[in-house]
Amino acid sequence: MTRVNKPNSDQNTNPTPENPWIEGLKTIGLAALLAIGIRHFVAEARYIPSGSMLPTLQYEPTHDRLIIDKLGYRFGDPKRGDIIVFSPTDKMKEKDPNFKDALIKRVVGLPGDKIEIVNGQVYINDQPLDENYVASEINPSAQINDTSDHQFTTVDVCPPDQRFLDQPQIVPQNSYVVLGDNRNSSYDSRCWGAVPRKNIIGRAVLRFWPLGRFGTLDGVPIYPEEES
């Protein structure tokens, strides 16, 4: 006859459950780390602080809220027409050492492009760029207000002999020329040149607020050489 030993009651005791407060703190900590990781490496939300991208992105009274994709450019390059968020360049900081705000603009010139603005018309490699998203032509005396803390005029910031795109320029490698859709109110590459790739934070891909304007932010402009 097989003998069966009775289980030891001491060995069968369930472990003491962890304090629910400790479990809660661990969950919160893990969620916080996950959120930080997503914001730093994958995507983040931003709002529009100025009218420099009108009419594409609304400033008042709603302040469009956007999702910025920070992962895509790890696997591919910015394209003409992309709306990007970037940190201030060295040239911007030379003009104002206290300028720390990220800006949002549209990519117009790619590395190696020949670019020039003549009477408000952008030319890429001597061909006019079709920009159906632009609010209006350039007004050299228009006030520029890209953040609540920085107000400029193109005359004050970009003297006539120092405006970057009044003469043909070749966009440097690993750099991009960016302009605001609202050309009369945009502090952009006309004032301080191209944006180095290293300064680009990500691409605006989705407007999630207000709900009535919910949708993706595509709409790449027509480039003459790409027409069928």
Backbone torsions as a table, in degrees:
resi	resn	phi	psi	omega
1	MET	NA	133.9	-178.9
2	THR	-80.0	133.9	-179.4
3	ARG	-95.8	131.5	178.9
4	VAL	-110.2	123.6	178.6
5	ASN	-80.1	139.5	174.5
6	LYS	-72.6	137.9	179.2
7	PRO	-65.2	143.5	177.9
8	ASN	-73.3	124.6	-177.0
9	SER	-62.7	-30.1	179.5
10	ASP	-69.5	-35.8	-178.4
11	GLN	-76.0	-20.7	-174.5
12	ASN	-95.1	4.8	-177.5
13	THR	-71.4	130.5	177.7
14	ASN	-68.1	143.7	178.7
15	PRO	-63.9	149.1	179.5
16	THR	-65.6	126.0	-179.4
17	PRO	-62.7	147.6	-178.6
18	GLU	-70.4	148.3	177.6
19	ASN	-54.3	127.3	-177.9
20	PRO	-59.3	-28.8	177.4
21	TRP	-66.0	-40.2	179.1
22	ILE	-67.1	-41.9	177.7
23	GLU	-60.7	-41.5	179.3
24	GLY	-63.6	-42.3	179.3
25	LEU	-64.4	-38.6	177.9
26	LYS	-63.4	-42.2	179.5
27	THR	-63.5	-44.8	179.3
28	ILE	-63.3	-43.0	179.5
29	GLY	-62.0	-42.8	179.1
30	LEU	-64.4	-42.0	179.1
31	ALA	-64.1	-39.5	179.5
32	ALA	-65.0	-43.5	178.4
33	LEU	-63.0	-39.9	178.7
34	LEU	-64.2	-43.2	-180.0
35	ALA	-64.0	-41.8	178.6
36	ILE	-63.5	-42.5	179.7
37	GLY	-63.1	-43.0	179.0
38	ILE	-63.5	-45.2	-177.8
39	ARG	-65.3	-36.0	-175.9
40	HIS	-79.2	-37.2	-171.6
41	PHE	-112.3	-24.7	-169.3
42	VAL	-111.9	-62.6	-175.4
43	ALA	-158.8	159.3	175.7
44	GLU	-152.3	161.6	178.7
45	ALA	-100.0	142.4	175.8
46	ARG	-141.5	159.2	176.8
47	TYR	-118.2	161.6	-176.8
48	ILE	-88.7	116.6	-174.9
49	PRO	-94.2	-4.3	-175.6
50	SER	-149.8	176.4	-179.8
51	GLY	-96.9	18.3	-174.1
52	SER	-70.2	-17.3	-179.5
53	MET	-111.5	16.4	172.9
54	LEU	-63.6	146.3	1.0
55	PRO	-88.7	-1.1	-175.7
56	THR	-62.5	-47.4	-179.1
57	LEU	-118.8	128.1	-174.4
58	GLN	-88.0	142.9	-178.0
59	TYR	-103.1	-64.2	-179.9
60	GLU	-117.4	144.5	1.5
61	PRO	-93.5	1.8	-169.4
62	THR	-92.4	-28.6	-172.8
63	HIS	54.3	84.5	179.8
64	ASP	-50.3	139.3	174.7
65	ARG	-107.0	133.2	-173.9
66	LEU	-125.6	155.2	168.2
67	ILE	-100.7	128.2	179.9
68	ILE	-104.9	119.2	177.8
69	ASP	-81.5	116.8	-178.7
70	LYS	-103.0	-0.7	-175.4
71	LEU	-99.2	-33.9	-172.0
72	GLY	-57.2	-40.0	-177.2
73	TYR	-76.2	-2.4	171.3
74	ARG	-76.3	-17.8	-176.7
75	PHE	-119.7	-5.5	-179.4
76	GLY	-157.5	169.2	-176.8
77	ASP	-96.4	153.5	173.3
78	PRO	-58.9	146.3	-179.9
79	LYS	-114.6	157.4	176.3
80	ARG	-60.5	130.6	-177.9
81	GLY	99.4	-16.8	176.5
82	ASP	-61.5	141.8	172.1
83	ILE	-98.8	117.4	-172.2
84	ILE	-119.4	155.5	171.4
85	VAL	-110.0	135.4	-177.1
86	PHE	-146.2	155.7	177.7
87	SER	-83.7	158.2	-178.6
88	PRO	-57.4	138.8	179.0
89	THR	-82.0	168.8	178.7
90	ASP	-60.4	-38.3	-179.7
91	LYS	-66.9	-35.1	176.3
92	MET	-65.1	-40.8	-179.6
93	LYS	-69.9	-27.3	175.0
94	GLU	-64.2	-38.0	178.9
95	LYS	-74.0	-34.3	-179.5
96	ASP	-149.4	97.2	-177.9
97	PRO	-58.8	-21.8	-178.4
98	ASN	-88.8	0.7	-178.2
99	PHE	-74.6	112.8	-177.3
100	LYS	-124.6	-8.2	-174.6
101	ASP	-74.9	138.6	171.8
102	ALA	-70.6	150.3	178.9
103	LEU	-118.1	159.6	177.0
104	ILE	-126.0	125.3	-177.6
105	LYS	-145.4	175.9	178.5
106	ARG	-105.7	135.9	177.2
107	VAL	-71.7	125.4	179.5
108	VAL	-116.9	-43.8	-178.7
109	GLY	-111.6	134.3	179.8
110	LEU	-103.4	163.0	179.4
111	PRO	-53.1	130.4	178.9
112	GLY	90.0	-12.3	178.6
113	ASP	-67.2	146.3	165.4
114	LYS	-93.9	123.7	-173.6
115	ILE	-133.2	143.9	180.0
116	GLU	-157.3	149.6	173.8
117	ILE	-115.7	123.5	179.9
118	VAL	-125.1	115.6	179.9
119	ASN	52.2	40.2	176.9
120	GLY	87.0	-7.7	-179.9
121	GLN	-97.0	127.1	177.1
122	VAL	-83.6	132.3	176.0
123	TYR	-116.3	129.5	175.6
124	ILE	-114.3	118.7	-178.2
125	ASN	51.0	44.8	176.1
126	ASP	70.4	9.7	178.4
127	GLN	-114.5	135.5	179.6
128	PRO	-65.3	137.4	178.9
129	LEU	-92.5	125.0	177.7
130	ASP	-77.7	111.7	-177.3
131	GLU	-120.9	79.6	-177.4
132	ASN	-73.0	-3.5	-179.9
133	TYR	-94.1	-8.6	-174.1
134	VAL	-73.9	136.7	-177.9
135	ALA	-72.5	-42.5	-177.6
136	SER	-166.3	173.2	179.8
137	GLU	-76.2	167.9	-178.7
138	ILE	-68.9	133.3	171.2
139	ASN	-116.9	108.6	-173.4
140	PRO	-57.0	-23.9	-177.8
141	SER	-100.7	8.7	-177.8
142	ALA	-68.1	142.8	175.7
143	GLN	-72.1	140.7	178.3
144	ILE	-111.1	128.9	179.7
145	ASN	-140.2	90.9	-175.3
146	ASP	-94.9	-18.3	173.0
147	THR	-145.2	168.1	-178.8
148	SER	-67.3	-18.6	-175.3
149	ASP	-104.2	-5.9	-175.0
150	HIS	-130.8	115.5	176.2
151	GLN	-123.1	134.8	-177.8
152	PHE	-140.7	168.3	162.4
153	THR	-122.5	154.2	-179.6
154	THR	-62.4	-29.4	179.1
155	VAL	-69.4	-43.5	-178.9
156	ASP	-67.1	-43.7	-173.6
157	VAL	-86.1	-35.4	-175.2
158	CYS	-125.0	84.4	175.8
159	PRO	-54.8	151.7	-175.4
160	PRO	-51.3	-33.8	-177.8
161	ASP	-87.1	4.0	-178.5
162	GLN	-125.2	9.1	-178.8
163	ARG	-76.6	126.6	-167.2
164	PHE	-63.5	-36.3	-170.6
165	LEU	-110.0	11.4	177.0
166	ASP	-74.0	-15.1	175.4
167	GLN	-126.0	154.0	179.7
168	PRO	-56.3	134.6	179.3
169	GLN	-131.7	146.8	172.6
170	ILE	-98.7	123.7	-179.0
171	VAL	-68.3	125.3	-179.2
172	PRO	-61.7	158.5	175.5
173	GLN	-62.7	147.0	-179.9
174	ASN	58.4	29.8	178.8
175	SER	-139.5	160.3	-174.9
176	TYR	-141.1	137.0	174.3
177	VAL	-88.0	128.8	-177.1
178	VAL	-125.5	143.5	178.1
179	LEU	-135.8	152.1	172.7
180	GLY	-82.1	147.3	178.2
181	ASP	-65.7	-29.2	176.9
182	ASN	-92.5	82.4	-170.2
183	ARG	-61.2	-24.2	179.8
184	ASN	-82.0	-3.6	-178.9
185	SER	-150.0	62.8	-178.0
186	SER	-149.6	121.7	175.2
187	TYR	-87.5	104.8	-168.7
188	ASP	-145.8	-158.5	-173.3
189	SER	-62.6	-16.6	174.4
190	ARG	-62.9	-26.1	-175.0
191	CYS	-97.9	-31.4	-172.5
192	TRP	-139.3	12.4	173.3
193	GLY	86.0	-162.2	-172.8
194	ALA	-77.6	157.5	177.7
195	VAL	-97.5	120.7	175.7
196	PRO	-62.5	146.7	-179.7
197	ARG	-55.4	-36.3	-176.1
198	LYS	-64.2	-20.7	-179.3
199	ASN	-85.5	-11.6	-175.7
200	ILE	-76.4	124.5	-179.4
201	ILE	-86.3	-40.9	-179.4
202	GLY	173.2	-175.8	-177.5
203	ARG	-113.4	134.3	175.3
204	ALA	-72.5	120.1	-174.2
205	VAL	-117.4	-22.2	-173.6
206	LEU	-148.9	134.7	170.2
207	ARG	-100.3	117.8	-177.3
208	PHE	-106.3	-7.6	176.9
209	TRP	-150.8	138.7	0.4
210	PRO	-72.4	158.1	-175.0
211	LEU	-61.7	-29.5	179.7
212	GLY	-67.9	-16.1	178.3
213	ARG	-116.0	18.1	-179.2
214	PHE	-59.3	136.0	176.5
215	GLY	160.5	170.4	179.4
216	THR	-76.2	160.9	-179.4
217	LEU	-113.4	76.0	178.1
218	ASP	-97.9	-128.8	175.6
219	GLY	75.3	55.2	176.7
220	VAL	-69.5	134.6	-178.3
221	PRO	-67.0	160.2	178.7
222	ILE	-82.0	121.8	178.1
223	TYR	-101.7	131.7	-172.1
224	PRO	-50.1	-42.1	-175.8
225	GLU	-71.5	-14.8	-176.6
226	GLU	-97.5	-3.3	179.7
227	GLU	-69.3	143.2	179.8
228	SER	-82.1	NA	NA
